[in-house]
Amino acid sequence: MSSEKERLTDTDEIDAAVVPADDVQGLGNTDEIGASAVLAGDAQHNSPRMQPVETLTDSDEIDATVILANGAHNDDVSTQPAAGEAQAVPELPGGIGQYRFLCNFAAGGVGQVGKARDLIFDRIVAVKKLNEKLRDNPRAVSAFFDECRLNARLDHPSIVPVYAMGKDESGHLEVMMKLVNGSSFAQFIRAARQTYDHKKISNRQERHALTSRLEYFLKVCEAVSYCHSRGIMHGDIKPANIMMGEFGEVYLMDWGSAQPLNIVLEHLSGTPNYLPPEFLRDRRTSTQVDVFALGMVLFEVVTLRRSGNGAVPDTAAASKSAQPSGPRNDVNDSDSYRHYLPELKIGKAIKAIIYKAIHPDPAQRYQSVSALASDVRHFIYDEEVSASPDGPVRKLFRIVYRNRIRTLLVLGALFAFLGGWLFYSYYRASEQERIHTRALTQQLRFQSYTDRQAAAVEKKFLLAQTQLLLFSDNLIEEMARPHEADAAFYDNEQYKSPETSPPGMQDSEYYPNPVNLRHMVRIPAERPEAVRLDLLGPRQFTQLCNKVIRYTLDSNKVSLLDRQFHAKLFDQNNLIQRLFIAWADGTRYSYPGTYQQTVFNDSIHSAWWKQLEHSADKQEISWSKPYRNNAGRILINCSYPLYSPRKEFLGFAGIELRVSKLFASVLQARRDDPVHEFYYVGRFHHVISFDTDGLSLTGRNGTLPDGVSVQPLVGFAERLRENHYRQFEAEFNGKRYHVDGALIPTSGGVLLQLIENKAFHSHRHPEE
């Protein structure tokens, strides 16, 4: 064993209690440590805090292990573990007459190692026993016995054999084991680094050296695979626990953390840097624990650098003790896969083997040590490894290399491959063209679906404009005729009280207050002295309103009087909420008759009146912003200026419309095919969103019902206008959408349609 001392930091071992460093005493500096391991833990120490374990001599090294907190291991480790507590230590004869003790040469936290001579076979053996302060501790003695007993059951060339166990002159346990003259794998790696520091190594030389190191690693894999076949998990595989003899022998040491497979431990034991995350979390023993540890060792073998997976136990005590005391190389970081010497390269295949061995997900890890060893052998012999399957070109190169005599056949195969590649290229180009054509067709279908919905909405807006013009023209005609004042006007205040309202009042879901379908409501001007004479009688006004309500674009035949004409206003497909006249002097007439808390809507009245004055100059139809009435329904109104035959401005005729009926087709499309999302962005940047439950109204700086800002939607509408309504892709509400839109000319708004990208290419849009 090398004379260099190696320290175990707080990341090296997990245990609930470790003897402090000042309890360790060195016993000599002239002899090397053999194969036996000493127990490094204090069964009487109950503190969860972990202390460093150190060797005490400059020339000797202790192969240390740990015991569980509060005593021995959970179960007696055997080929078939028995249920319950570990068996008691049997009575052993005092003294082993075959062996004569020579000297102690090293000590650890709770154990010491010495040498003895086998008098019968004339050989030097290793003697391992507990330190004086633990020799009378029942739990420590039981754990020591269990470890030696387990070691003795294992029969493998890479596992140090146990010769005998007995008691010394004081009646304390001691075990005789094979003495191995050599050094640890950790020292071997350090020696390789020192050699590289003083000698320039080429990549070819490093490849040969790596092959030699991997041969040692494979011997360790064989020993671990043997243990797994016996139902045992080692639990503390690391370079410091691997001994190398003078003639290439490899021994797996330190069985103090060994446990039966498929059990749940009460406490963790082992070295954090070499334990997988699931074991630190669940404490369940499995072959995957040793596979992970071997992967960490393989990382050091390949890179000649110290590994550190950054894993931290989930208990408070282990978390504190498992924190690295210095810089570590994270093997899960691709930058860590570099050699100790930066100029030396590490192959992709061996990187893949390491990463698969230490994969955080046990299901993605090697399922057995044999599988890991098999991949390492394949790498040594430059064969395909399962962790990094060869591509077609690499496979071809392997075939060429192994069949050098058949070069002509390989060349012929290569030409055949090139011909196939040309054919594949042509096929791929054709496939891309087909995909492009299919995508273009899908876009056209998407645009067609949007255009159909916009056309249906535009038809409703045109109908409303036609009804407004019909209303305006008939008002002018009726005012030129004499009328009979056979009915009284009812003012707004009269509708407020049931005692003064006209007969025939009834409730409706469309209006916040009771309405009257036989009478209109008059809202006098704010200045009574300016009230002009009635230009139209109540009866003529009511008949005219019903005529307009019954008008459709499909037929110009309108019946003025019908027994059912009043029910048309309550029809679920009717667009009109009310008809009104705003005379220039401020007097207003509105049908149906009902009490109005506000004149239209105070929040939009000022801006709306300015817009009316602008439209009066141009004699054009004016559309207001959408708004909610007192019943919570979304409405919009349009108006048209009135002039007498002598070109005198009389006022405005208007129609208030139900937005839900204007966009009834869009609402139905949203319910029938929820993949399509619809939004209407008006001229004033207000947004109407459509859902399966109905529609909602939001201003430019507002949010949708789900809390998402509408500003991106306003931006989509402006982008479509600028790009002549060309489709595009955009992010919205954390998702990637395909955006399309169509202009509704009458209102000046844009109907947006959005569909998620992942559904766009495969979705079948409804056909007409």
KAPE-V998972 format. One record per residue. RES is the residue in three letters. PHI is phi in radians with two decimals (999 if undefined). OMEGA is omega as a letter, one per 20 degrees, with the letter a starting at -180 (999 if undefined). D_CENTER is the distance of its C-alpha to the mean C-alpha in Angstrom with 1 decimal. Layout:
# KAPE-V998972
res-><RES RES>
phi-><PHI PHI>
omega-><OMEGA OMEGA>
d_center-><D_CENTER D_CENTER>
This chain:
# KAPE-V998972
res-><MET SER SER GLU LYS GLU ARG LEU THR ASP THR ASP GLU ILE ASP ALA ALA VAL VAL PRO ALA ASP ASP VAL GLN GLY LEU GLY ASN THR ASP GLU ILE GLY ALA SER ALA VAL LEU ALA GLY ASP ALA GLN HIS ASN SER PRO ARG MET GLN PRO VAL GLU THR LEU THR ASP SER ASP GLU ILE ASP ALA THR VAL ILE LEU ALA ASN GLY ALA HIS ASN ASP ASP VAL SER THR GLN PRO ALA ALA GLY GLU ALA GLN ALA VAL PRO GLU LEU PRO GLY GLY ILE GLY GLN TYR ARG PHE LEU CYS ASN PHE ALA ALA GLY GLY VAL GLY GLN VAL GLY LYS ALA ARG ASP LEU ILE PHE ASP ARG ILE VAL ALA VAL LYS LYS LEU ASN GLU LYS LEU ARG ASP ASN PRO ARG ALA VAL SER ALA PHE PHE ASP GLU CYS ARG LEU ASN ALA ARG LEU ASP HIS PRO SER ILE VAL PRO VAL TYR ALA MET GLY LYS ASP GLU SER GLY HIS LEU GLU VAL MET MET LYS LEU VAL ASN GLY SER SER PHE ALA GLN PHE ILE ARG ALA ALA ARG GLN THR TYR ASP HIS LYS LYS ILE SER ASN ARG GLN GLU ARG HIS ALA LEU THR SER ARG LEU GLU TYR PHE LEU LYS VAL CYS GLU ALA VAL SER TYR CYS HIS SER ARG GLY ILE MET HIS GLY ASP ILE LYS PRO ALA ASN ILE MET MET GLY GLU PHE GLY GLU VAL TYR LEU MET ASP TRP GLY SER ALA GLN PRO LEU ASN ILE VAL LEU GLU HIS LEU SER GLY THR PRO ASN TYR LEU PRO PRO GLU PHE LEU ARG ASP ARG ARG THR SER THR GLN VAL ASP VAL PHE ALA LEU GLY MET VAL LEU PHE GLU VAL VAL THR LEU ARG ARG SER GLY ASN GLY ALA VAL PRO ASP THR ALA ALA ALA SER LYS SER ALA GLN PRO SER GLY PRO ARG ASN ASP VAL ASN ASP SER ASP SER TYR ARG HIS TYR LEU PRO GLU LEU LYS ILE GLY LYS ALA ILE LYS ALA ILE ILE TYR LYS ALA ILE HIS PRO ASP PRO ALA GLN ARG TYR GLN SER VAL SER ALA LEU ALA SER ASP VAL ARG HIS PHE ILE TYR ASP GLU GLU VAL SER ALA SER PRO ASP GLY PRO VAL ARG LYS LEU PHE ARG ILE VAL TYR ARG ASN ARG ILE ARG THR LEU LEU VAL LEU GLY ALA LEU PHE ALA PHE LEU GLY GLY TRP LEU PHE TYR SER TYR TYR ARG ALA SER GLU GLN GLU ARG ILE HIS THR ARG ALA LEU THR GLN GLN LEU ARG PHE GLN SER TYR THR ASP ARG GLN ALA ALA ALA VAL GLU LYS LYS PHE LEU LEU ALA GLN THR GLN LEU LEU LEU PHE SER ASP ASN LEU ILE GLU GLU MET ALA ARG PRO HIS GLU ALA ASP ALA ALA PHE TYR ASP ASN GLU GLN TYR LYS SER PRO GLU THR SER PRO PRO GLY MET GLN ASP SER GLU TYR TYR PRO ASN PRO VAL ASN LEU ARG HIS MET VAL ARG ILE PRO ALA GLU ARG PRO GLU ALA VAL ARG LEU ASP LEU LEU GLY PRO ARG GLN PHE THR GLN LEU CYS ASN LYS VAL ILE ARG TYR THR LEU ASP SER ASN LYS VAL SER LEU LEU ASP ARG GLN PHE HIS ALA LYS LEU PHE ASP GLN ASN ASN LEU ILE GLN ARG LEU PHE ILE ALA TRP ALA ASP GLY THR ARG TYR SER TYR PRO GLY THR TYR GLN GLN THR VAL PHE ASN ASP SER ILE HIS SER ALA TRP TRP LYS GLN LEU GLU HIS SER ALA ASP LYS GLN GLU ILE SER TRP SER LYS PRO TYR ARG ASN ASN ALA GLY ARG ILE LEU ILE ASN CYS SER TYR PRO LEU TYR SER PRO ARG LYS GLU PHE LEU GLY PHE ALA GLY ILE GLU LEU ARG VAL SER LYS LEU PHE ALA SER VAL LEU GLN ALA ARG ARG ASP ASP PRO VAL HIS GLU PHE TYR TYR VAL GLY ARG PHE HIS HIS VAL ILE SER PHE ASP THR ASP GLY LEU SER LEU THR GLY ARG ASN GLY THR LEU PRO ASP GLY VAL SER VAL GLN PRO LEU VAL GLY PHE ALA GLU ARG LEU ARG GLU ASN HIS TYR ARG GLN PHE GLU ALA GLU PHE ASN GLY LYS ARG TYR HIS VAL ASP GLY ALA LEU ILE PRO THR SER GLY GLY VAL LEU LEU GLN LEU ILE GLU ASN LYS ALA PHE HIS SER HIS ARG HIS PRO GLU GLU>
phi-><999 -1.14 -1.43 -1.28 -1.46 -2.17 -1.67 -1.82 -1.47 -1.25 -1.73 -1.44 -2.38 -1.82 -2.92 -1.36 -2.70 -2.30 -1.15 -1.03 -1.14 -1.35 -1.55 -1.59 -2.19 -1.43 -1.94 3.10 -2.46 -1.97 -2.04 -1.58 -1.42 -1.58 -1.38 -1.27 -2.03 -1.83 -1.47 -1.94 -3.01 -2.03 -1.22 -1.59 -1.57 -1.76 -1.22 -1.32 -1.37 -1.79 -1.97 -1.18 -1.95 -2.23 -1.41 -1.89 -1.95 -1.48 -2.02 -2.05 -2.31 -1.71 -1.47 -1.73 -2.42 -2.29 -1.96 -1.25 -1.11 1.14 2.35 -1.38 -1.19 -1.10 -2.38 -1.28 -1.36 -2.61 -1.07 -2.21 -1.03 -1.50 -1.29 1.66 -1.35 -1.18 -1.19 -1.23 -1.21 -1.26 -1.25 -2.02 -1.17 -1.35 1.34 -2.10 -1.11 -1.22 -2.02 -2.09 -1.12 -1.86 -2.93 -1.62 -2.26 -2.91 -2.54 -2.09 -1.09 -2.31 -2.43 -2.49 -2.20 -2.38 -2.12 -2.52 -1.82 -1.39 -1.23 -1.39 -1.68 0.91 -2.52 -1.66 -2.13 -1.61 -2.02 -2.12 -2.62 -1.36 -1.16 -1.03 -1.29 -1.93 -1.18 -1.80 -1.55 -1.01 -1.21 -1.13 -1.11 -1.14 -1.16 -1.09 -1.13 -1.07 -1.12 -1.16 -1.14 -1.10 -1.01 -1.20 -1.30 -1.54 -2.10 -2.65 -1.01 -1.74 -2.15 -1.10 -1.33 -1.73 -1.57 -2.87 -2.43 -2.80 -2.12 -1.41 -1.07 -1.56 1.47 -1.82 -1.16 -2.55 -2.22 -1.78 -2.35 -1.13 -1.62 -1.82 -1.61 3.07 -2.46 -1.38 -1.11 -1.10 -1.16 -1.06 -1.17 -1.12 -1.13 -1.11 -1.14 -1.11 -1.10 -1.18 -1.21 -1.91 -2.54 -1.32 -2.00 -1.51 -1.09 -1.17 -1.13 -1.13 -1.08 -1.16 -1.12 -1.12 -1.04 -1.11 -1.13 -1.18 -1.11 -1.11 -1.06 -1.13 -1.14 -1.11 -1.04 -1.11 -1.14 -1.16 -1.05 -1.10 -1.05 -1.12 -1.16 -1.65 1.32 -2.16 -1.83 -1.16 1.50 -2.60 -1.44 -2.81 -0.98 -1.19 -1.76 -2.06 -1.80 -2.11 -1.40 -1.26 -2.07 1.53 -1.22 -2.24 -2.22 -1.62 -1.85 1.01 -1.75 -1.20 -1.75 -1.15 -2.52 -1.11 -1.31 1.10 -2.21 -1.87 -1.44 -1.32 -2.37 -1.38 -2.56 2.42 -1.99 -0.94 -1.07 -1.99 -1.96 -1.33 -1.03 -1.18 -1.28 -1.14 -1.54 -1.78 1.08 -1.64 -1.32 -2.85 -1.12 -1.14 -1.11 -1.24 -1.06 -1.08 -1.08 -1.11 -1.09 -1.17 -1.12 -1.07 -1.01 -1.21 -1.08 -1.38 -1.61 1.05 -2.18 -1.23 -1.71 -2.91 -1.55 1.28 -1.25 -2.28 -1.07 -1.60 -1.62 -1.10 -1.18 -1.17 -1.09 -1.22 -1.38 -1.58 -1.22 -1.09 -1.53 -2.65 -1.09 -2.28 -1.69 -1.37 -1.26 -1.49 -1.71 -1.06 -1.21 -1.36 -1.45 -2.39 -1.32 -0.94 -1.77 -0.99 -1.32 -1.54 -1.68 -1.96 -1.17 -1.10 -1.15 -1.21 -1.07 -1.12 -1.10 -1.08 -1.13 -1.18 -1.20 -1.96 -1.04 -1.04 -1.60 -1.02 -1.19 -1.60 -1.47 -1.02 -1.46 -2.71 -1.17 -1.08 -1.14 -1.10 -1.10 -1.10 -1.14 -1.13 -1.12 -1.06 -1.14 -1.04 -1.61 0.98 -1.97 -1.15 -1.90 -1.20 -1.25 -2.47 -1.02 -1.22 -1.43 -1.00 -1.17 -1.10 -1.08 -1.12 -1.08 -1.12 -1.11 -1.09 -1.15 -1.42 -2.23 -1.11 -1.18 -1.71 -1.03 -1.08 -1.14 -1.13 -1.08 -1.09 -1.11 -1.12 -1.09 -1.11 -1.10 -1.09 -1.09 -1.13 -1.12 -1.10 -1.10 -1.10 -1.08 -1.13 -1.12 -1.13 -1.09 -1.10 -1.15 -1.09 -1.11 -1.14 -1.12 -1.11 -1.10 -1.14 -1.13 -1.11 -1.07 -1.12 -1.14 -1.12 -1.14 -1.09 -1.13 -1.09 -1.14 -1.13 -1.09 -1.13 -1.18 -1.13 -1.14 -1.13 -1.22 -1.05 -1.10 -1.19 -1.13 -1.12 -1.06 -1.09 -1.13 -1.11 -1.10 -1.15 -1.14 -1.07 -1.07 -1.14 -1.09 -1.20 -1.08 -1.09 -1.14 -1.18 -1.21 -1.39 -1.71 -1.20 -2.25 -1.70 -1.52 -1.61 -2.52 -1.69 -1.42 -2.00 -1.39 -1.05 -1.17 -1.20 -1.26 -1.21 -1.97 -1.07 -1.25 -1.89 -1.31 -1.20 -1.19 1.64 -1.25 -2.60 -1.52 -2.60 -1.21 -1.49 -2.20 -1.26 -2.15 -0.99 -2.12 -2.24 -1.57 -1.83 -2.40 -1.72 -2.10 -2.01 -1.96 -1.12 -1.23 -1.21 -1.94 -1.01 -1.18 -1.67 -1.18 -1.56 -1.19 -1.12 -1.56 -2.69 -1.34 -1.03 -1.17 -1.07 -1.07 -1.15 -1.10 -1.14 -1.09 -1.20 -1.11 -1.17 -1.08 -1.50 -1.35 -2.32 -1.32 -1.35 -2.63 -1.59 -1.43 -2.17 -1.59 -1.22 -2.17 -2.62 -1.04 -1.83 -1.19 -1.20 -1.19 -1.06 -1.15 -1.70 -1.12 -1.15 -1.72 -1.30 -1.39 -1.46 -1.60 -2.83 -2.02 -2.59 -2.23 -1.96 -1.21 -1.10 -1.48 1.84 -1.30 -2.25 -2.07 -2.50 -2.27 -1.29 -1.27 -2.88 -1.29 -2.02 -1.14 -2.30 -1.42 1.05 -2.62 -1.06 -1.19 -2.04 -1.10 -1.12 -1.12 -1.17 -1.16 -1.10 -1.17 -1.11 -1.07 -1.15 -1.24 -1.14 -1.16 -1.71 0.92 -2.26 -1.32 -2.07 -1.90 -1.53 -1.27 -1.11 -2.64 -1.82 -1.53 -1.19 -1.58 1.49 -1.56 -1.51 -2.25 -2.61 -2.22 -2.22 -2.44 -2.52 -1.24 -1.92 -2.31 -1.34 -1.01 -1.67 1.14 -1.52 -1.32 -1.75 2.63 -2.28 -1.81 -2.53 -2.28 -1.70 -2.02 -1.56 -1.12 -1.10 -1.47 -1.07 -1.87 -1.05 -1.17 -1.20 -1.05 -1.17 -1.12 -1.13 -1.26 -1.26 -2.44 -1.12 -1.09 -1.44 -1.86 -2.04 -2.50 -1.96 -1.94 -1.43 -1.11 -1.66 1.14 -1.43 -2.16 -1.92 -1.83 -2.03 -2.33 -1.14 -1.62 2.51 -2.26 -2.38 -2.01 -2.44 -1.34 -1.08 -1.72 -1.59 -2.26 -1.28 -0.97 -1.56 1.56 -1.52 -1.15 -1.58 -1.02 -1.02 -1.18 -1.09 -1.13 -1.07 -1.10 -1.15 -1.15 -1.13 -1.07 -1.18 -1.73 0.98 1.06 -1.52 -1.12 -2.70 -1.90 -2.73 -1.52 -2.67 1.00 1.37 -2.26 -1.69 -2.10 -1.71 -1.96 -2.43 -2.85 -2.53 -1.39 -1.86 -1.03 -1.06 -1.60 1.37 -1.67 -2.14 -1.63 -1.59 -2.26 -2.14 -2.53 -1.07 -1.00 -1.14 -1.77 -1.10 -1.28 -1.82 -1.35 -1.72 -1.26 -1.02 -1.70 -1.23>
omega-><a a a a a a r a a r a a r r r a r a r a a r a a r a a r a a r a r a a r r a a r a a a a a a r a a a r r a r a a r a a a r r a r a r a r r r a a a a r a r r r a r r r a r a r r a r r a r r r a a a r a a a r a r r r a a a r a r r r r r a a a r r r r r r a r r r a a r a r r a a r r r r r r a a a r r r a a a a a a a r a a r a a r r r r a r r r a r a r a r r a r a a r r r r r r r r r r r r a r a a r a r r r r r r r r r r r r r r r a a r r r r r a r r r r r r r a r a r r r r a a a r a r a a a r r r a r a r a a r a a r r r r r a r a r r a a a a a r a a a r r a a a r a r r a r r r r a r r r r r r r r a a a r a a r a r a a r a r a a a r a a a r r r a a r r a a r r a r a a r a r r a a r a r a a a a r a r a a r r a a a r a a r a r a r r r r r a r r r r r r a a r r a r a a r a r r a a r r r r r r r a a a a a a a a r r r r r r r r r r r r r r r r r r r a r r r r r r r r r r r r r r r r r r r r r r a r r r r r r r r r r r r r r r r r r r r a a a r a a a a r a r a a r a r a r r a a a r r a a r a a a a r r r r a r r a a a a r a r a r a r r r r a r r r a a a a a r r r a a a a r r a r a r a r r a a a r r a a r a a r a a r a a a r a a a a r a r a a a r r r a r r a a a r r a r a r j a r r r r r r a a a a a a a a a a r r r r r a r r a a a r a r r r r r r r a r r a a a r a r a a a r r r r r r r r a a a r a r r a r a a r r a a a r r a r r r a a a r r r a r r r a a a r r a r r a r a r a a r a a r a a a r r a r r a a r a r r r r r a r r r r a a r r r a r r a r r r r a r a r a r a r a r a a a a r a r r r a r a a a r a a a a r a r r r 999>
d_center-><49.8 49.3 50.8 47.8 46.3 42.5 40.8 37.9 35.7 33.5 30.7 33.0 33.5 32.0 34.6 35.6 38.9 40.4 44.0 44.5 45.5 49.0 49.8 49.5 52.9 53.7 56.7 57.7 56.9 59.0 57.2 53.9 51.4 51.3 48.8 48.7 46.0 46.6 44.8 43.1 42.4 44.4 44.4 46.2 43.8 41.4 39.5 35.7 35.9 36.0 38.7 39.2 41.3 43.7 46.6 49.9 51.8 51.5 52.2 50.7 47.1 46.1 43.6 41.9 39.9 38.9 39.7 37.7 38.3 41.2 42.7 42.3 39.5 38.1 40.0 42.7 41.2 43.0 42.5 42.2 41.3 43.4 42.1 43.0 44.0 45.2 48.8 51.4 52.9 56.1 59.4 60.1 63.5 64.3 64.5 63.9 67.3 66.0 64.1 65.6 63.3 63.6 61.3 57.9 56.0 52.6 50.8 47.3 46.1 47.5 49.2 51.8 52.8 56.3 58.5 61.2 63.7 63.9 67.7 67.9 65.7 66.4 62.8 60.7 57.8 55.0 55.5 52.5 53.0 51.6 52.5 55.4 53.4 51.2 54.0 54.9 51.4 51.0 47.2 47.2 50.0 48.2 45.0 47.2 49.0 45.9 44.6 47.9 48.2 44.9 45.8 49.2 47.6 45.7 47.8 46.3 47.7 44.8 45.2 48.0 50.7 52.1 56.0 57.0 56.4 59.0 60.1 61.8 65.0 63.3 61.7 58.1 55.8 55.6 54.3 55.7 53.3 53.6 53.9 51.7 52.9 50.0 47.0 43.3 40.6 39.4 42.8 42.9 39.8 41.3 44.5 42.8 41.3 44.7 46.3 43.8 44.6 48.3 48.1 46.5 44.5 43.6 40.6 43.0 44.4 40.9 40.1 43.2 42.5 38.9 40.4 42.7 40.0 37.9 41.0 41.1 37.4 38.1 40.8 38.4 36.1 39.2 40.0 36.5 36.5 39.9 38.6 35.8 38.5 40.3 37.3 36.8 33.9 35.2 32.4 33.5 33.7 34.0 36.6 38.8 39.2 40.3 44.1 45.8 49.5 52.2 52.4 48.7 48.1 44.6 44.1 41.0 41.9 41.0 40.4 40.1 36.4 36.9 35.9 36.0 33.0 30.8 31.7 29.9 31.5 32.5 32.1 30.4 32.7 32.2 30.9 27.4 26.9 27.5 25.6 22.2 19.4 19.8 23.5 23.3 21.1 23.0 26.3 26.8 29.0 28.3 29.2 25.7 26.7 29.6 27.7 25.2 28.3 30.1 27.2 27.6 31.3 31.0 29.0 32.1 34.5 33.1 32.4 35.1 32.8 31.6 28.2 25.8 22.3 21.7 21.1 22.4 23.8 22.6 26.1 27.7 30.5 28.6 26.1 29.1 30.8 28.0 27.3 28.6 32.0 31.7 29.6 27.7 26.2 22.5 22.6 18.9 19.6 21.1 23.7 25.1 26.2 29.5 33.0 35.1 37.1 35.0 37.4 36.8 34.0 31.7 31.2 28.0 28.8 29.3 26.1 24.3 26.3 25.5 21.7 21.9 24.1 21.8 18.4 16.2 15.7 19.3 18.9 18.5 21.3 25.0 26.2 29.6 31.6 33.7 30.9 30.1 33.8 34.3 31.8 33.5 36.9 35.7 34.7 38.1 39.9 37.7 36.4 33.1 30.4 27.8 25.1 25.8 27.6 30.2 30.0 33.0 34.8 34.4 35.7 38.6 39.5 39.6 41.9 44.1 44.4 45.4 47.8 49.6 52.9 51.5 50.6 52.3 50.3 47.1 48.2 48.9 45.5 44.0 46.0 44.8 41.2 41.9 43.4 40.4 38.2 40.3 40.1 36.3 36.2 38.4 36.4 33.1 34.9 36.1 32.7 31.3 34.2 33.6 29.9 31.2 33.8 31.5 29.2 32.3 33.5 30.2 30.6 34.2 33.4 30.8 33.4 36.0 34.0 33.6 37.3 38.4 36.6 38.0 41.4 41.5 40.7 43.3 45.9 45.4 45.9 49.0 50.4 50.0 51.8 54.5 55.0 55.3 57.9 59.8 59.8 61.1 63.8 65.1 65.2 67.5 69.6 69.9 70.9 73.8 75.2 77.1 75.2 76.4 75.3 75.4 72.3 71.2 68.2 65.9 64.3 60.9 62.4 64.3 61.0 59.7 62.1 62.8 66.5 66.7 64.2 65.6 65.9 63.1 60.1 57.0 53.3 50.5 46.7 46.7 48.8 48.5 52.3 54.8 56.1 59.4 59.7 63.5 63.5 61.9 61.2 62.9 61.5 64.4 64.3 63.9 67.5 69.7 72.6 70.6 69.9 71.4 73.1 71.1 70.6 69.6 70.5 68.0 68.8 68.4 65.2 63.7 64.9 63.5 60.0 60.0 61.1 58.1 55.6 56.9 56.7 54.3 53.8 54.7 58.2 60.6 62.7 62.3 64.3 65.3 66.1 64.5 64.5 60.7 60.0 58.8 56.0 54.5 53.1 51.1 49.9 46.2 46.3 48.5 47.2 49.8 49.3 52.7 55.3 57.0 59.6 59.6 63.2 63.9 65.7 62.7 63.6 60.8 61.1 58.1 57.8 57.1 58.9 56.7 56.5 54.1 52.8 52.2 53.6 50.7 48.1 49.0 45.8 46.4 50.2 51.1 48.8 49.8 53.5 53.2 51.5 54.3 57.0 55.3 55.3 58.9 60.0 58.4 59.1 55.6 53.1 50.7 47.3 45.9 42.3 40.6 41.1 41.0 44.3 45.2 43.9 40.4 40.7 39.8 42.9 44.2 47.9 50.0 53.5 56.5 59.6 63.0 66.3 69.9 72.2 73.6 70.1 69.8 66.3 65.9 62.3 59.1 58.2 54.7 52.3 49.3 46.7 43.8 40.6 39.0 41.9 41.7 38.1 38.6 37.8 34.4 33.6 34.6 32.6 29.4 30.2 31.1 28.1 25.1 23.1 25.5 25.1 28.4 29.4 33.0 33.7 37.3 39.8 39.4 35.5 35.0 32.1 32.4 29.2 29.5 27.7 28.7 30.3 32.3 32.2 31.8 33.5 32.0 33.7 32.5 31.1 29.8 26.5 25.7 25.7 21.9 22.4 21.4 24.1 26.5 27.4 25.1 26.9 30.2 29.3 28.4 31.9 33.6 32.0 33.1 36.6 36.8 35.6 37.8 35.0 33.3 29.8 26.8 23.0 21.3 18.2 18.6 16.7 13.4 14.1 16.4 19.7 23.0 25.7 29.3 32.2 35.9 38.7 40.7 44.0 45.9 43.5 42.2 38.5 35.6 33.7 30.1 28.0 24.3 22.2 18.7 18.9 17.2 20.0 22.7 23.9 24.1 25.2 28.9 30.3 33.1 36.5 39.7>
